[in-house]
Amino acid sequence: MAVALDPGIFKAYDVRGIYGEQFDGDLAEQIGRAFARVLASLSGKPVQSLSIGIGRDMRLSAPELAGRYREGILSEGASVVDAGQVGTEMLYWLVGSRGLDGGLMCTASHNPKAYTGAKLVREGALALSGDTGIQDMRREIEAGLPAPAGPRGSAQDVDVYAEFQQAALRFIDRSAIKPMKVVVDGGNGMAGPMVGPLLEQLPLELTRTYWTPDGNFPDHEPNPLLPENRTFIIEKVRETKADLGIAWDGDADRCFFIDENGEFVDGDFLTALLAQALLAKYDDPAHPETILYDVRASWAVPDTVRAAGGTPEVNRVGHAFFKTRMKQEGSLFGGEVSGHYYFRDFYCADSGTLPALLILEHLSKSGQTMSQLLAPLRRRYFISGEINSEVGDQQAKMQEIAERYSDARQSRLDGISIDYEDWHFNVRPSNTEPLLRLCLESLVSAQDMERRRDEVLELIRS
């Protein structure tokens, strides 16, 4: 029996749901058809002239669903360029490098095994969002898609691994990389085949763990943001006395770092290090480069960017907002606390490959360990990390926060940001759940951060 359409699968940044309950092949085919029609509308082109890239990750349902997405697109008359099993950023790269009109990646990213979905981009690898495109697809399907009228599109299968890997290596000076011991955890996702061949070309002693794609995820879910999923790599870094640990999420468009002491590297601190590394490469005082960071981030990011000669700009959370603004303004780089890192010279797309290469190069050139590079940040910036609280009326609670901290600088760019001289925080509502998310930082001490964090949480949860 076909699943009924659940409007909740059409989210702010992608389409996602549980296979067999919210998602099946018939729905995937409808999504493929609606995607082709919405792309035609957004581009102002007839659907028959469109060329659309397709990729899929290692999930067990991916071969079936990618085939049905492909069938839906072809039935509408658009052409398909099918990259097969790839990491998400390889699909973005395919769309950008070949000038395609859009792309669909069959993936549920870091979600547990039962999930499936699609990440969707238009020309230039610009993401569709709830505001632009994704809800339009939902409306097309709900209205009942008319039978396709014209001739079918044509399909072409391509292998982009070699081209993608060559393009990624151009971001670094390979000769600068020094010998290092590195533990890599692919989470049985797409990192192994995507990044593995690049790391093997560098003077690294690799300890490979969960390096083979396997949609059963036999050891842990492919979400290194959750502490329980990085216990293994932390222990392995300590046990092997490695210089670095790198873990990827399922579709490998995000990577996360463990320093040589087994300490997790926070996403905002990594944004600061990546900005520093990139600004050193693009050093032109006459044309300072802009770096985007999100509203949740530590002040370590803007402070580091300014010290390195760049211009920091704060941005809304979410890949569609980052990519669009970077494309419009020509920003060099953007980083989010959640581990999404975007590169102008990579079609403003997020990548899990480039941060790994750039950090290996940055460590080599600095002559320091990861913990030494991070020490000045960890000594000065005391961050809470993101803390979720269930709240019935999110807007009323944010208004209460605004009134309580009325003597502070306030911004409503994304949720509410409250800034004092030596501490600040952001509270923003979840797109999908009745949650408020708090990120807070103190420049005074860890104890001061904890005291202020508890004070704000008490207000949120009262």
Steps between C-alpha positions, in 0.01 A plus 500: 500500500634844402582740782279806543669835440627641830557877454743486793768337282546830310740674733687833509807369315409162349241222473537233767299220660485133603516249216186287483301732729537848349690411184481240224590462135172644370550816705864525388384496138250777573772702672722453193220628276418795728870589527535517120192722475612734781852528350344597166292766675798637699727513193239628256589216260282230345536176696615316182815717489609420857796283589486370860766315700416206726705329770431260786666398824545151652160466667328168437201669334715732285532288181120458478413860586771659284366294211150631562618864534677451167188351340289794621742757356528313167122461468462880518737532203815624677838331447688326782873481569529215752817487715398180684621451860684817610542737793256791500764761416594296191145552372533875573833500316344316203224763475742793532783373279277381215263796506195281568160653577473324836569186696334251734698303756321197642612509864384546857841639599580415866158354589455144633468200269120517457508844333524608139454826314641741243723807500410726210691772315435724202756632249836596651439240777283755688280325755125494481338587832156498658457859378633433150400178332441231761149605601422564132577131437265399780224715349557348153460148641197590716328660199541173307766494232349487149615218271829593329426642156819512294777252413719339771836645586828316442733360768878479522705319767826670603791426735617825665736362765831573325400850386358591841808374683734697270294816559513451879878455505543838328396668827825405674873478442556126531874544544435698821333205677727345764481137618221452755308221669129547432199295611210526253142389576272484197198387702437246218398797288639651180829639638703184429469500120479880473784622726698179547688510166608861572634426848690203359697740276629689806777391743251382761493189714127430487297294745180439301183420694147438362645601165277285274154632403232288670142620540455265798736727705624200699687696766356847553267747330685725253455817708824606674328803654347263757758420771412129508595467132850638551598296809667244273719743306602686818615172658679400179689832478622457859581131456703549179656829622380659177558863402138546393164330466252582222140370491241551227121487493309257277499689171848638588427870439603573861813402686590533867838506671652349814829650624800287598381490863161356402313830544218583256555818297194728508364611162543871567864453600555298184335778297757740650792269406371444145446874454857561617637239257303633203572868569872418499457363146294796376700778665430827315468802736350706215212252469418352842304176478165451675441202728146402606422343838167413660315676783580218746877527462768593749652846470820305430390502135467877434801576720719248313374616159578867576845408635569310174400800286150385403154649546264291716126508428234329713234295321179302554538129574441263208678398183254669263562837674879457499529389138268768364676782683848371414401482134354853507787663689798291391593396856811282515377257765216431740487279807218377722522370856334177378805408288385631160787683325443681170760604242464765231733313266292184544172649368430635853412142592567327830775242503632232731808450284649850487505565880690173552761595238529862616541410868772243417680773302445762773643268769800420278579863421451621859725234650251477787271227625124544478472570875776763474317674213181495707654598835463881453130451412424254777668731756301809400159383374279290725207355304196305611435306180141479375240412768140415409195572715140403426287815491132526407489864383840576352425859396358599839807358673735692270309819578545425871876465439505834314332673793721337765821606318375833369826676596703286254564540127231288333460353152214306341695376197426139601310443823628753753863589571592677826847661518680645802866603511631175646223247431227437245246242391261406221164327539326375187198281436533161333351481149340165565440450874362703797855576617709805578874462443744693721866575425680715759856622546695680771839668462549493880534134602344156466324560834355830378374328183332227708339751736358707215398192303301370797338841551383519135386134502295566813324785319441289187364205696292693755 
